[in-house]
């Protein structure tokens, strides 16, 4: 059997370099989720490791397929030194465990809501799942397994999340782009939503 997590960690290291910190969280009834921290000059990236160990299953399926189904890990990028973002480790692990705990299939365009700030003092309580393939390329595992996708997370304020529910992920991303929103700024305010 393929050691999916070893391959995922190797892909993360080849794309982002050596992690300078890691933390592990285990929730009752779930597999262990690790969060790796990669620091560059002015950006810190946090990547989950463990979400892709099992494929995500459709919550309406009678029986989950242990091999087939989408697999993913989450990646969050923030500007370094502007906020205490290292406290995001547990919230990221919670989001990564949501397929096991809640039966969610996490895909681009989805919103994931924590109901609490991503880190102390953050204006963001939820994230928008963005399209993969930019920062870390998909990891092919070979048939019949689907590739592991590395899904970027874009922090959203509660107003942005509400606006996204009405207008859609694409419209919110266009709004961010139109207003030159720095989505990596952990202190940014909400985008103008008129």
HUPEPE-V95867 format. One record per run of one state. SS is the DSSP state (@ for helix, = for strand, . for the rest). FROM is the first residue (numbers start at 1). LEN is the number of residues. If there is no record, write none. Layout:
BEGIN
[[SS/FROM/LEN] [SS/FROM/LEN]]
END
This chain:
BEGIN
[[./1/3] [@/4/13] [./17/4] [=/21/5] [./26/7] [=/33/7] [./40/3] [=/43/7] [./50/1] [@/51/3] [./54/17] [=/71/9] [./80/5] [@/85/18] [./103/8] [=/111/3] [./114/10] [=/124/6] [./130/9] [=/139/1] [./140/8] [=/148/10] [@/158/10] [./168/1] [@/169/10] [./179/16]]
END
